[in-house]
Amino acid sequence: MSFIRIRAVKPLDGFCLRLDLTNDVVVERDVRPFLQGPIFDELLRSPQRFRDVRVEGGTVVWGNGADLCPDVLIWGGPPPASPSEIPSPASTTVSES
């Protein structure tokens, strides 16, 4: 079983991201709760800098070196213990705030 990772990212309003995953599922996450610490201060102050997000190595990164754990972004916490708990592409969008 291979790891599910982020294939593409699109910034949405506020501090939300639409994530296209390698298993063809799309999730939307409000990442504001995860933007903790000095490296995220610039992103919090400047919506334009926040929107300058890209995918690298299966997760999201910003130009200032900030990144977030892909498992937290994908699952909203640790990954599920069982493959039966993994959303399928038929469940197109999973949205968690």
Stockholm file with secondary structure:
# STOCKHOLM 1.0

chainA/1-97         MSFIRIRAVKPLDGFCLRLDLTNDVVVERDVRPFLQGPIFDELLRSPQRFRDVRVEGGTVVWGNGADLCPDVLIWGGPPPASPSEIPSPASTTVSES
#=GR chainA/1-97 SS CCCCCEEEEEECSTTEEEEEETTSCEEEEECGGGCCSGGGHHHHHCHHHHHCEEEETTEEEETTSCBCCHHHHHHSSSCCSSGGGSCCGGGCEEEEC
#=GC SS_cons        CCCCCEEEEEECSTTEEEEEETTSCEEEEECGGGCCSGGGHHHHHCHHHHHCEEEETTEEEETTSCBCCHHHHHHSSSCCSSGGGSCCGGGCEEEEC
//
